[in-house]
Amino acid sequence: MNVLRGCLAMFLLVGLSGTAGAAALVPEVVATQVVAADSLRAHTFSLLARGQVTEAIDYWVLTTGKEAPAWLLAMRTSFDASKQVAGACQGVAQSLHTAFTQLGGKPEFVQLSTDNRGRFGFMVFNLANGKEASISHTGYHVLVRMQGRAYDAYTGAAGMPWAEYLSRLGTHSAVTEKVVDTAARVP
């Protein structure tokens, strides 16, 4: 961490020492801060896109010298086994959407619902180990889609291609897919 701070300090000293007047210092400092913030977000985003949530959190802490923000920590807990229960999807989707948005991504909430929710409300997800996990008893599930990948508690931090996610979804009736503005269930 001290090495990163030292490198940043040297960069700022060398970059700022060549300026002719104090008026030029302010725009250069602001530009350096903007570039550093964009770089932090971009690298953190790339780590998350590879499913490296712990590494993204560590990178954030080392780069900023501060604790990771709550939205980044919430993303890590979104993939805990404790979140792999029917009914937890809304909180997970909100956490994932917030994290991706904070890092400059363009995620969308996708609502999946069975055609006859009263009679065929159960939805399951076929896990990689061959087991099924119940994701809904009410015919309603919400998750995040970004850049053609699905993200929820069942996909793991790297997400999975949208078509693969849908192929692993099991129901007794057809599923309707709808992009919505919020993770909150709307009757």
C-alpha positions in Angstrom: 0.0 0.0 0.0 2.9 2.4 0.8 4.4 1.6 -2.6 1.2 2.6 -4.3 1.0 5.8 -2.4 4.7 6.6 -3.0 4.2 6.0 -6.8 1.2 8.3 -6.8 3.0 11.0 -4.9 6.0 10.8 -7.3 3.6 11.0 -10.2 1.9 14.1 -8.8 5.3 15.7 -7.9 6.8 15.1 -11.3 3.6 16.1 -13.1 3.0 19.3 -11.1 6.6 20.5 -10.9 6.6 21.4 -14.6 3.8 24.0 -14.4 4.5 27.6 -14.8 2.0 29.1 -12.4 -0.4 28.3 -9.6 -3.4 28.8 -11.8 -2.4 25.8 -13.9 -2.0 23.6 -10.8 -5.7 23.3 -10.0 -6.9 21.9 -13.4 -4.0 19.4 -13.4 -4.7 18.2 -9.9 -8.4 17.8 -10.7 -7.6 16.0 -14.0 -5.3 13.6 -12.1 -8.0 12.9 -9.5 -10.6 12.2 -12.2 -8.3 9.8 -14.1 -7.4 8.0 -10.8 -11.1 7.7 -9.9 -12.0 6.4 -13.4 -9.0 4.0 -13.2 -10.1 2.7 -9.8 -13.7 2.1 -11.0 -12.6 0.5 -14.3 -10.1 -1.9 -12.6 -12.6 -2.8 -9.9 -15.3 -3.4 -12.5 -13.0 -5.6 -14.5 -12.2 -7.7 -11.4 -15.9 -8.1 -10.7 -16.6 -9.1 -14.3 -14.1 -12.0 -13.8 -15.9 -13.0 -10.6 -13.0 -11.8 -8.4 -15.1 -10.1 -5.7 -12.6 -10.5 -2.9 -9.8 -9.2 -5.1 -11.9 -6.2 -6.1 -12.5 -5.4 -2.5 -8.8 -5.7 -1.7 -7.8 -3.6 -4.7 -10.3 -0.9 -3.6 -8.9 -0.8 0.0 -5.2 -0.8 -1.2 -5.8 1.9 -3.8 -7.9 4.3 -1.7 -6.4 3.5 1.7 -10.0 3.4 3.0 -12.5 0.7 3.9 -14.5 -0.7 1.0 -17.9 1.0 0.5 -21.0 -0.8 1.7 -22.3 -1.4 -1.8 -19.1 -3.3 -2.7 -19.2 -5.4 0.5 -22.9 -6.1 -0.2 -22.0 -7.6 -3.6 -19.7 -10.1 -1.9 -22.5 -11.3 0.4 -24.9 -11.6 -2.6 -23.3 -14.8 -3.6 -23.3 -16.5 -0.1 -25.1 -19.8 0.2 -27.4 -18.2 2.7 -28.9 -16.1 -0.2 -29.7 -19.2 -2.3 -33.2 -19.4 -0.9 -36.6 -18.7 -2.5 -37.5 -15.0 -1.7 -34.0 -13.6 -1.4 -33.8 -12.5 -5.0 -34.9 -8.9 -4.6 -32.2 -8.0 -2.1 -29.6 -9.8 -4.1 -30.6 -8.1 -7.3 -30.6 -4.7 -5.7 -27.1 -5.2 -4.3 -25.7 -6.4 -7.6 -27.4 -3.6 -9.5 -26.1 -0.9 -7.1 -22.5 -2.2 -7.3 -22.5 -2.4 -11.1 -24.0 1.1 -11.4 -21.5 2.6 -8.9 -18.7 1.3 -11.1 -20.2 2.8 -14.3 -22.0 -0.3 -15.6 -25.4 -0.4 -17.2 -27.2 -3.3 -15.4 -30.9 -4.0 -15.8 -33.4 -5.8 -13.6 -35.1 -8.7 -15.3 -38.3 -10.1 -13.9 -39.0 -13.8 -14.6 -42.5 -15.0 -13.9 -44.4 -18.2 -14.7 -47.6 -17.9 -16.8 -49.9 -19.4 -14.2 -48.3 -18.3 -10.9 -51.1 -19.5 -8.7 -51.0 -23.0 -10.0 -47.4 -23.3 -11.3 -45.4 -21.0 -9.0 -42.4 -23.1 -8.3 -39.2 -22.3 -10.2 -36.0 -24.2 -9.7 -32.4 -23.6 -10.9 -30.3 -26.5 -12.0 -26.9 -26.1 -10.3 -23.6 -27.2 -11.8 -23.4 -30.1 -9.3 -26.6 -31.6 -10.8 -28.9 -30.6 -7.9 -31.9 -28.3 -8.1 -32.3 -25.2 -5.9 -35.7 -23.7 -5.4 -35.6 -20.0 -6.5 -39.4 -19.2 -6.2 -42.6 -20.6 -4.8 -44.7 -17.8 -6.2 -43.7 -17.8 -9.9 -41.7 -14.6 -9.5 -37.9 -14.1 -9.6 -35.8 -11.1 -10.3 -32.1 -11.0 -11.3 -29.6 -8.7 -12.9 -28.5 -8.8 -16.6 -25.5 -6.9 -17.8 -23.6 -7.3 -21.0 -25.4 -10.5 -21.9 -24.7 -12.2 -18.5 -27.1 -13.2 -15.7 -26.2 -12.4 -12.1 -28.0 -13.7 -9.0 -27.1 -15.8 -5.9 -27.1 -19.0 -8.0 -24.7 -17.9 -10.8 -21.6 -17.2 -8.7 -19.7 -13.9 -8.9 -18.8 -14.3 -12.6 -22.4 -14.7 -13.6 -23.2 -16.8 -16.6 -24.3 -16.3 -20.2 -28.0 -15.3 -20.4 -29.0 -18.3 -22.6 -27.3 -20.7 -20.2 -29.1 -19.2 -17.2 -32.5 -19.6 -18.9 -31.7 -23.2 -20.0 -31.0 -24.1 -16.3 -34.3 -22.6 -15.2 -37.0 -25.2 -14.4 -40.7 -24.6 -14.2 -44.0 -26.4 -15.0 -45.2 -23.6 -17.2 -43.8 -21.0 -19.6 -41.7 -18.2 -18.2 -42.2 -14.6 -19.2 -39.1 -12.3 -19.2 -39.5 -8.6 -18.6 -37.0 -5.7 -18.0 -38.3 -3.7 -15.0 -37.1 -0.5 -13.3 -36.8 -1.9 -9.8 -36.2 -5.2 -8.0 -39.3 -4.7 -5.9 -42.2 -7.0 -6.8 -45.0 -5.2 -8.5 -48.4 -7.1 -8.2 
